[in-house]
Amino acid sequence: MELLGIMGRPEAVAGLVNMPHASPYVVNGFVPTVTFAAHDGEFESTACVYNYFSDLFPERRSGATAHVWAFDATGECLGHVSDRLPFQGQTRIGCERFGKHFFGAIAVSLIPDEPPEKRPAGVGTGYYVQYRDGAGHIDHSHEWDPMRFKPMQSVPWLCVVRPRLASTRLVVLNSYFGDDPAAGRSLFAIRLRNHRGEIVASHDSLSIPIRGCWKGDLAEIFSELPRLADQEPLAVDVSGENVMGPFTVTRGPGGDFNVHHFC
């Protein structure tokens, strides 16, 4: 388990430098990390958190508290739950605890009882999310981006797509969790690129509410996708304002699915 989760990525560190002390989500410099989750009839999501401070500072034998917030597609906070973890303890927090139906994001922060004296300005939490569908298929994803509290222009996030082998849904999250509506607006574009990197189709000016989530099926977004895929390999990129690293949810002909974040 990573100590800092997202802290190994330079762009994530930059996003944590200017954290507001007044944020209700940030405690003693521990910043929640965010990923997509659902409890919507198709997927049941569970956050799996281990008290990794037990391994990093075993001499302290410190317990910790796992905090989880859920946000629906409109950015509304559906609630907050917390679980106590003893030394070397773990917990599984199911998203059914946030209501009967939601598709959006969860944010998780693990706060040790005895924080280390020296640590970076922002520490993210490493954890895993399990996704299960009604047919018993299961996949996992790890924690992703940190909450951010200043505007960000994302780099183009890129992912290869295989439309002839499976159907693919995009999930895009707004990375801004501050209180300024102007700073938190998220406009983004989705583009198809061929193997030479050329743009062959594009949808611009899509938007996500603050703390919200957008989802769409690639075949519905790009009606020309099957024709283009017959001609050459394709990749999809997503970029824009306050765009967290997107996810693909790919379901094959047999019904099994795969959840993966863009690289």
QUINOR-V556120 format. One record per residue. PSI is psi in degrees with one decimal (* if undefined). Layout:
psi=PSI
psi=PSI
//
This chain:
psi=134.2
psi=138.9
psi=-48.1
psi=-2.6
psi=-106.9
psi=-5.3
psi=-11.2
psi=-12.4
psi=121.4
psi=-39.8
psi=-28.8
psi=-41.0
psi=-42.8
psi=-35.1
psi=-16.7
psi=-12.0
psi=-42.2
psi=59.6
psi=135.2
psi=133.2
psi=-19.8
psi=-5.0
psi=132.2
psi=-12.1
psi=-22.3
psi=124.4
psi=118.9
psi=35.3
psi=1.9
psi=117.1
psi=126.8
psi=141.5
psi=150.7
psi=143.6
psi=168.7
psi=150.7
psi=165.7
psi=151.0
psi=81.2
psi=17.8
psi=-30.0
psi=-46.8
psi=145.4
psi=125.0
psi=142.7
psi=126.7
psi=129.3
psi=113.8
psi=130.3
psi=143.4
psi=80.8
psi=-11.2
psi=-22.2
psi=-34.5
psi=-30.7
psi=-37.2
psi=65.4
psi=-27.5
psi=-22.0
psi=-27.6
psi=45.3
psi=138.1
psi=179.9
psi=165.3
psi=126.3
psi=123.4
psi=134.5
psi=129.7
psi=148.5
psi=139.9
psi=130.5
psi=-175.9
psi=-24.5
psi=-4.0
psi=-0.5
psi=133.4
psi=118.9
psi=-10.3
psi=175.3
psi=134.4
psi=157.5
psi=145.8
psi=138.9
psi=134.9
psi=123.9
psi=178.7
psi=126.1
psi=22.0
psi=168.5
psi=163.3
psi=157.2
psi=116.9
psi=107.7
psi=143.3
psi=-6.9
psi=-16.0
psi=-8.6
psi=10.6
psi=176.8
psi=-23.1
psi=120.7
psi=151.9
psi=120.5
psi=-119.5
psi=151.9
psi=150.0
psi=133.8
psi=137.0
psi=130.4
psi=117.1
psi=115.3
psi=151.1
psi=-34.7
psi=90.3
psi=142.9
psi=148.9
psi=-36.6
psi=129.0
psi=162.5
psi=169.2
psi=-30.8
psi=128.4
psi=121.2
psi=160.8
psi=131.0
psi=134.2
psi=176.2
psi=152.2
psi=131.6
psi=134.4
psi=128.7
psi=135.7
psi=176.7
psi=-18.0
psi=0.7
psi=2.6
psi=145.4
psi=141.3
psi=169.7
psi=157.3
psi=150.2
psi=174.0
psi=157.0
psi=-115.2
psi=156.7
psi=157.7
psi=141.5
psi=152.3
psi=18.0
psi=155.7
psi=150.2
psi=136.8
psi=116.4
psi=153.6
psi=162.7
psi=116.3
psi=135.1
psi=141.0
psi=136.9
psi=142.2
psi=148.8
psi=74.8
psi=-22.0
psi=-18.0
psi=-24.3
psi=161.0
psi=143.2
psi=129.0
psi=138.4
psi=140.8
psi=120.5
psi=130.8
psi=144.8
psi=129.3
psi=-7.4
psi=126.6
psi=22.3
psi=-164.9
psi=2.2
psi=109.1
psi=-36.4
psi=-43.6
psi=-27.8
psi=5.0
psi=147.1
psi=106.0
psi=135.6
psi=167.5
psi=148.1
psi=128.3
psi=141.0
psi=134.3
psi=145.1
psi=-174.5
psi=-11.5
psi=0.3
psi=4.7
psi=141.9
psi=123.3
psi=-14.1
psi=151.8
psi=144.6
psi=121.6
psi=169.0
psi=34.7
psi=157.0
psi=155.5
psi=135.0
psi=160.4
psi=131.4
psi=13.0
psi=-168.4
psi=143.4
psi=141.1
psi=150.0
psi=148.3
psi=131.5
psi=-39.0
psi=-26.4
psi=-34.1
psi=-43.0
psi=97.0
psi=-23.5
psi=1.2
psi=-48.6
psi=-42.5
psi=-45.1
psi=-37.2
psi=-26.6
psi=-21.4
psi=-35.2
psi=164.0
psi=148.6
psi=151.4
psi=156.4
psi=137.1
psi=149.7
psi=131.1
psi=157.2
psi=-160.3
psi=131.1
psi=42.3
psi=117.7
psi=158.8
psi=118.8
psi=170.6
psi=152.1
psi=141.7
psi=107.0
psi=127.5
psi=125.7
psi=174.0
psi=-28.4
psi=-4.8
psi=-19.2
psi=157.6
psi=162.2
psi=132.5
psi=128.4
psi=140.2
psi=151.0
psi=155.7
psi=*
//
